[in-house]
Amino acid sequence: MAIETLACPECGAELQMGLPRNSTVRSVAPEPREEPADDRIKERENTCPNGHRLYVTFEF
């Protein structure tokens, strides 16, 4: 697991999130996206330090 530093799309606050090694972050959004058709693309929910919910889409 690799630790990535991400920015909240609402307030810009930084947060750290563990993601699979060799994964690539595709987006950080305030709303969930449609379920991707590719099994190599996943989306995980998280919360920034200011309490905003965000959704991280990544490919591995």
C-alpha positions in Angstrom: 0.0 0.0 0.0 1.3 3.4 -0.9 0.3 6.7 0.8 -0.9 9.4 -1.5 -1.4 13.1 -0.6 -4.7 14.4 -2.1 -6.5 17.7 -2.1 -10.1 18.1 -1.1 -12.1 19.3 -4.2 -14.3 21.6 -1.9 -11.8 23.3 0.3 -8.3 22.3 -0.9 -7.3 20.8 2.4 -4.7 18.0 2.1 -5.4 14.5 3.2 -3.5 11.3 3.0 -5.0 8.0 1.7 -3.5 4.6 1.3 -3.8 3.2 -2.3 -2.5 0.1 -3.9 1.1 0.3 -5.1 1.6 1.4 -8.7 -2.0 2.8 -8.9 -2.8 6.1 -10.6 -5.3 8.6 -9.2 -7.7 9.5 -12.0 -9.9 11.9 -10.1 -10.9 13.4 -6.7 -14.5 14.5 -6.8 -17.2 15.7 -4.3 -19.8 13.2 -5.8 -19.5 9.5 -6.7 -19.1 8.7 -10.3 -20.9 6.0 -12.3 -19.6 2.5 -11.8 -16.6 2.0 -14.2 -16.8 -0.8 -16.7 -13.1 -1.6 -16.3 -12.2 -3.9 -13.3 -8.9 -2.1 -13.0 -10.7 1.2 -12.0 -11.9 1.6 -8.4 -13.5 4.4 -6.4 -13.2 4.9 -2.7 -14.9 7.3 -0.4 -13.0 9.4 2.1 -13.4 12.6 4.2 -11.0 15.6 4.4 -9.9 17.1 7.7 -12.7 19.7 7.4 -15.4 17.0 7.1 -16.1 17.2 3.4 -16.9 13.8 1.8 -14.9 13.0 -1.4 -14.5 10.2 -3.8 -11.2 9.1 -5.1 -11.1 7.2 -8.5 -7.9 5.3 -9.2 -6.6 2.7 -11.7 -4.2 -0.1 -10.9 
